[in-house]
Amino acid sequence: MENHTHIDSTPADKTVETVTGNDQNTVTLDEPIQRGQTIIKEVTLRKPVSGELRGITLQALADLDVIALQKVLPRITYPVLTAPEIARMAPSDLMQLGVKVAVFLLPKADRAMVSPGE
């Protein structure tokens, strides 16, 4: 998976960070995240390995448990989201990211049925 970061200047001193890569794993946020002078509009997730799921039950992730997502998302997002950023995230954005994580848990054959193109 190849990722490219684009920094676009906007009026005043704001910059907009966007990530392009595997569109299947990129989520466009309904409510962008403000990080200092940077606005994060898109977040790319990568499939976690087992070690990145430590301290989290697979069932909790499958259930889209908020606490489980708050633990795992900083480990698999680009740009890396912090726990406070995730805690302030709009529910619709957390849901979009959580669904991507839940799809990662499925066997490859089932993933293809749920998310064509993977």
Buried (B, 14 or more C-beta within 10 A) or exposed (E): EEEEEEEEEEEEEEEBBBBEBBEBBBBEBEEBBEEEEBBBBBBBBBBBEEEBBEEBEEEBBBEBBBEBBBBBBBBBBBBEBBEEBBEEBEEEBBBBBBBBBBBBBBEEEEBEEEBEEB
